[in-house]
Amino acid sequence: MGKFHVVYFGSNDVPVELIKPILAEIDADMTIRRPTNDADVVEMGKDADGIIMHGSVPLTREIISQLKRTKVVARTGVGVDRMDLKAAADHGLIICNAAGCNSIEVAEQAIGLLIAISRKLMRMNQYVRDGKWRRHTAELHAYRGRVYRIQGRTLGIVGLGHVGVQTFDPYLDPKVAEKMGVEMVSFEELVKTSDFISVHAPLTKQTRHMFGAAQFKAMKNTAYLINCARGGLVDSDALYDALVAGELSGAALDVTEPEPLPADHKLLTLPNVIVTCHTAANSDESYVDCQTHAAREVANVLSGKGPTTEIKDPWLLAEAQDEGFGGV
């Protein structure tokens, strides 16, 4: 037995060769567990000094209260919407994520979806596969789907963070925005004036369905919505109604509510919607970076060095639900 015990929660193959050398530096051993319910999380994690979480394992107040030995939990991803951050703070449990480890991938996916939906690439690809070689077709203009030049148009980013132009982010330092050449505006102005809106906000009680019927009515009818953050930020039913009514030109979603999106979901019947399967953060490089970062954070905390990506943002803590903090 090592000096410390670390538990890795995950449903997929675990890159032991990446993680064990880092933990070995502090004389920590690791066991791999695959919990199927909350009781499993408690039972499998009760002897852990540190926990590495891969996937959507929940961390509720009830679970946290029973992990009395655990000092740190590190996610191999960025989202912490299945973790009760307020409960963790109350119990002195350090929560870390892999912020920055996959920001390039998410930015690239958002740009790719923006181009694909605005240039109608998915539909034109299908036309060719269906034997239709048409350079000009009325079908491309369905649902207000005209093809416009992207250059010179306004991109609105909701939650600049590591990914972010025009932006709404109530916690962004104006000096940082100025240095980045980003114009800060109110949420209402961003919704009304942007030609493209790319969402990169965390999912909290206050941001859930921040894009609903009122926001879609306020958007330009030539605008597009791109969401690579969390599905719960967008009201799926309201989005469908708005697209059918022509209140915006299209949507490209890497995340959905619900998730996964059922094959018969009404959004998938629309030609001006692209849906990918929550893969924006994925690449060979980001996988390695996220795994090793999580292991390094656990090692840093247990060895007394302290974390580099601890989640202690006052906004997230204030918005965290007190019981059963959930999400996608």
C-alpha positions in Angstrom: 0.0 0.0 0.0 1.2 3.5 -0.8 1.1 6.5 1.4 -2.1 7.7 -0.4 -5.0 5.9 -2.0 -6.6 7.3 -5.2 -9.8 6.0 -6.8 -10.5 6.5 -10.5 -14.2 6.6 -11.3 -14.9 5.9 -15.0 -16.9 3.8 -17.4 -14.3 3.6 -20.2 -10.8 2.2 -20.5 -8.5 3.9 -18.1 -5.1 5.3 -19.4 -3.2 3.7 -16.5 0.1 4.4 -18.3 -0.5 8.1 -18.1 -1.8 8.4 -14.6 0.2 5.9 -12.5 3.6 7.5 -13.0 2.3 10.9 -11.7 0.7 9.3 -8.7 3.9 7.3 -8.0 5.8 10.5 -7.5 3.9 11.0 -4.2 3.7 7.2 -3.3 0.0 6.9 -4.2 -1.6 3.8 -5.5 -4.7 3.7 -7.6 -7.8 1.5 -8.0 -10.3 1.7 -10.8 -14.0 1.6 -10.0 -17.2 1.9 -12.1 -20.1 2.9 -10.0 -23.6 2.5 -11.2 -25.5 4.5 -8.5 -24.9 6.9 -5.6 -24.4 4.2 -3.1 -21.6 2.7 -5.2 -19.8 6.1 -5.3 -19.9 6.3 -1.5 -18.8 2.6 -0.9 -16.1 2.7 -3.6 -14.8 6.1 -2.6 -14.9 6.1 1.2 -11.3 5.1 1.6 -9.9 7.4 -1.1 -7.6 10.3 -0.2 -8.2 11.6 -3.7 -10.7 10.8 -6.5 -10.3 11.2 -10.3 -13.6 11.4 -12.0 -14.1 10.6 -15.7 -17.6 10.9 -17.2 -20.8 11.8 -15.5 -20.4 10.5 -12.0 -22.5 12.6 -9.6 -21.3 14.3 -6.5 -24.2 15.3 -4.3 -24.2 16.7 -0.8 -25.2 13.3 0.6 -22.3 11.6 -1.1 -19.8 14.3 -0.1 -20.8 14.1 3.5 -19.8 10.5 3.5 -16.4 10.9 1.8 -14.8 11.9 5.1 -11.2 10.9 4.1 -11.2 12.4 0.6 -9.4 15.7 0.3 -9.6 16.3 -3.5 -11.8 15.4 -6.5 -10.4 16.1 -9.9 -12.5 15.9 -13.1 -11.0 14.9 -16.4 -13.3 17.4 -18.1 -14.4 21.0 -17.5 -18.1 20.8 -16.6 -18.9 20.5 -12.9 -22.7 20.7 -13.2 -23.1 17.3 -11.6 -21.1 18.3 -8.5 -22.6 20.2 -5.6 -19.9 22.8 -5.3 -21.5 24.5 -2.2 -21.5 21.2 -0.3 -17.9 20.6 -1.3 -17.0 24.0 0.0 -18.9 23.4 3.2 -17.0 20.2 3.8 -13.6 21.5 2.8 -13.4 19.2 -0.2 -11.3 20.6 -3.0 -12.9 20.3 -6.5 -10.6 20.7 -9.6 -11.4 20.4 -13.3 -9.3 20.3 -16.5 -9.9 23.9 -17.4 -7.9 24.9 -20.5 -7.0 21.3 -21.4 -9.6 21.1 -24.2 -10.4 24.7 -24.9 -8.7 24.6 -28.3 -10.9 21.6 -29.3 -14.1 23.3 -28.2 -13.2 26.5 -30.0 -12.4 24.6 -33.2 -15.7 22.7 -33.0 -17.7 25.9 -32.5 -16.0 27.5 -35.5 -16.6 24.3 -37.5 -20.2 24.2 -36.6 -20.6 27.9 -37.4 -19.2 27.4 -40.9 -21.1 24.1 -41.5 -24.5 25.5 -40.5 -24.1 28.9 -42.2 -22.7 27.4 -45.5 -25.3 24.6 -45.5 -22.5 22.0 -45.8 -24.4 19.1 -44.3 -27.3 19.6 -46.7 -25.1 20.0 -49.7 -23.2 16.9 -48.8 -26.5 15.0 -48.6 -27.6 16.3 -52.0 -24.5 14.9 -53.6 -25.0 11.5 -51.8 -28.6 11.6 -53.1 -27.4 12.1 -56.7 -28.4 15.8 -56.8 -25.7 18.0 -58.2 -27.3 21.4 -57.9 -25.2 24.5 -57.4 -28.3 26.6 -57.0 -31.4 25.2 -55.5 -34.4 26.6 -53.7 -34.0 23.8 -51.1 -31.0 25.6 -49.7 -33.2 28.6 -48.9 -35.7 26.6 -46.8 -36.3 28.0 -43.3 -34.8 31.4 -44.2 -31.6 29.5 -45.0 -29.9 31.8 -47.4 -26.1 31.6 -47.6 -24.5 34.8 -46.4 -20.8 35.8 -46.4 -19.5 35.4 -42.9 -16.9 38.1 -43.1 -18.0 41.4 -41.6 -20.7 39.8 -39.4 -20.9 39.9 -35.6 -20.1 36.9 -33.5 -21.6 37.0 -30.0 -20.0 34.8 -27.3 -21.8 34.0 -24.1 -19.2 33.3 -21.5 -15.8 34.1 -22.9 -13.8 31.9 -20.5 -11.0 29.9 -22.0 -12.7 29.6 -25.4 -13.7 33.1 -26.7 -16.0 39.7 -31.2 -18.6 40.7 -29.0 -19.2 39.0 -25.6 -21.5 38.8 -22.6 -19.7 37.6 -19.5 -20.5 39.3 -16.2 -17.3 38.0 -14.6 -14.9 39.0 -17.3 -12.4 41.7 -16.3 -12.9 44.7 -18.7 -9.2 45.1 -18.9 -8.9 41.5 -20.1 -11.6 42.1 -22.7 -9.9 45.2 -24.0 -6.6 43.3 -24.3 -8.3 40.6 -26.3 -10.0 43.1 -28.6 -13.4 42.0 -27.4 -16.4 44.3 -27.0 -18.4 43.7 -23.9 -22.1 44.1 -24.1 -25.2 43.2 -22.2 -26.9 39.9 -22.8 -29.9 41.6 -24.3 -27.8 43.6 -26.8 -25.8 40.5 -27.7 -29.0 38.6 -28.5 -30.4 41.4 -30.6 -27.3 42.3 -32.6 -25.3 39.1 -33.2 -25.3 37.3 -36.5 -23.9 34.2 -34.8 -24.2 33.4 -31.1 -21.8 30.8 -29.6 -22.6 29.6 -26.1 -19.8 28.7 -23.6 -21.4 29.3 -20.2 -21.6 27.0 -17.3 -24.9 25.4 -16.4 -26.3 26.7 -13.2 -29.8 27.4 -11.8 -29.6 30.9 -13.3 -28.3 30.0 -16.7 -30.6 27.0 -17.3 -32.7 27.9 -20.4 -31.1 31.2 -20.8 -32.0 30.8 -24.4 -35.7 30.4 -24.6 -38.7 31.8 -26.5 -38.1 35.5 -25.5 -34.4 35.4 -26.7 -35.3 33.7 -30.0 -37.9 36.3 -30.7 -35.3 39.0 -30.1 -32.6 37.4 -32.3 -32.2 38.4 -35.9 -34.1 36.1 -38.2 -30.8 35.6 -40.1 -28.9 34.6 -37.0 -27.5 31.2 -36.0 -27.1 29.6 -32.6 -24.1 27.4 -31.7 -24.0 25.5 -28.4 -20.9 23.6 -27.4 -21.4 24.1 -23.6 -24.3 22.4 -21.9 -27.6 21.3 -23.4 -29.6 22.8 -20.5 -28.6 26.3 -21.5 -31.1 26.1 -24.4 -34.8 25.3 -24.2 -35.1 22.6 -26.9 -38.9 23.0 -27.4 -38.6 26.8 -27.7 -35.7 26.4 -30.2 -37.8 24.1 -32.4 -40.8 26.5 -32.4 -38.5 29.5 -33.2 -36.8 27.7 -36.1 -40.2 26.6 -37.6 -41.4 30.2 -37.2 -38.3 31.6 -38.9 -37.2 33.6 -35.9 -33.6 32.5 -36.5 -31.9 30.8 -39.5 -30.5 27.7 -37.8 -28.8 26.0 -34.9 -25.7 23.8 -34.5 -25.6 21.8 -31.2 -22.9 19.7 -29.8 -24.9 19.3 -26.6 -28.6 18.9 -26.2 -31.4 18.6 -23.7 -32.2 15.7 -23.2 -28.9 14.0 -23.9 -28.5 11.8 -25.8 -31.2 13.3 -28.1 -33.7 10.6 -29.1 -33.6 9.6 -32.8 -37.2 10.7 -33.3 -36.7 14.1 -31.6 -38.5 16.9 -33.5 -35.3 19.0 -33.8 -33.8 16.3 -36.0 -36.6 16.7 -38.5 -35.4 20.2 -39.4 -33.0 20.8 -42.3 -31.4 23.8 -40.6 -30.2 22.0 -37.5 -26.9 20.2 -37.0 -26.5 17.9 -33.9 -23.2 16.3 -32.9 -22.8 13.9 -29.9 -21.1 16.0 -27.2 -17.7 15.6 -28.8 -16.4 19.1 -29.0 -13.8 18.6 -26.4 -12.4 15.4 -28.0 -9.0 14.9 -29.6 -6.0 12.6 -29.0 -4.1 15.5 -27.5 -6.9 16.8 -25.2 -7.5 13.3 -23.9 -3.9 13.0 -22.7 -3.9 16.5 -21.3 -7.1 16.1 -19.4 -6.1 12.8 -17.9 -2.7 13.8 -16.8 -3.9 17.2 -15.5 -6.5 15.5 -13.3 -3.8 13.2 -11.9 -1.4 16.0 -11.4 -4.0 18.0 -9.5 -4.7 15.1 -7.1 -1.0 14.7 -6.6 -0.5 18.4 -5.9 -3.2 18.5 -3.3 -2.2 15.3 -1.5 1.5 16.4 -1.4 0.7 19.8 -0.1 1.5 21.9 -3.2 -2.0 23.0 -3.8 -4.2 22.8 -6.9 -4.0 25.0 -10.0 -7.6 24.7 -11.3 -9.6 24.6 -8.0 -13.3 25.5 -8.6 -14.0 28.2 -6.1 -15.6 30.8 -8.4 -18.1 32.7 -6.2 -20.7 32.8 -9.0 -20.7 29.0 -9.4 -20.7 28.5 -5.7 -23.6 30.8 -5.2 -25.6 29.2 -8.0 -24.9 25.6 -6.9 -28.0 23.8 -5.7 -27.9 22.8 -2.1 -29.2 19.3 -2.7 -28.8 17.0 -5.8 -26.9 19.5 -7.9 -27.5 18.0 -11.3 -27.0 18.6 -15.0 -26.0 16.9 -18.3 
